[in-house]
Amino acid sequence: MDNFYERHVLHSLGIAKVVAFLQGAKVMDVGTGGGFPGIPLAIMFPEVNFLLVDSIGKKIKVAQEVAKAIGLTNLHAVQQRAEDVKHRFDFVVSRAVTTMPEFLKWTERSILPLSKHSLANGILYLKGGDLAEELSTLKNKYRVFELSEHFGEEFFLTKKVVHVSV
């Protein structure tokens, strides 16, 4: 578990450097795995409702057990594919589960149309590397936030939060 805090917890909280979720906001974490970025964000924003989804049952079980163990009441974790979620959210968050065009296909219908935040409702996607080619195909408005502007650790030199308006 070397670098766990930096590469999982702090990386997840990079989203909070981009937007402060308002009380009552609804956020879905797609492909949450063991609960990242959803669990750290749910801790930081206790007045926000989080739905964590992953298609793999073992991963969701871990997220459910962690949430239960630390007493998170603003988080619900379910084994489900993002495309099958019927609810709508202010934001969908994730950590690089696929390319952005594919991710948009899975999630864009899950975004609430009316925005109350400093950023338009949409996707907040944690990703690293050169994203120019991948993002050039998007028809949606997007903005890239460099996490190296907020964190000094070398790990964050290529890490970004991509906000896509939906």
Secondary structure, DSSP 4 states (H G I P E B T S, - for coil): -TTHIIIIIIHHHGGGGT--PPTT-EEEEET-TTTTTHHHHHHH-TTSEEEEEES-HHHHHHHHHHHHHTT--SEEEEE--GGG----BSEEEEES-S-HHHHHHHHGGGB-S---SSS-SEEEEEEES--HHHHHT--S-EEEEEGGGT--SGGGGGEEEEEEE-
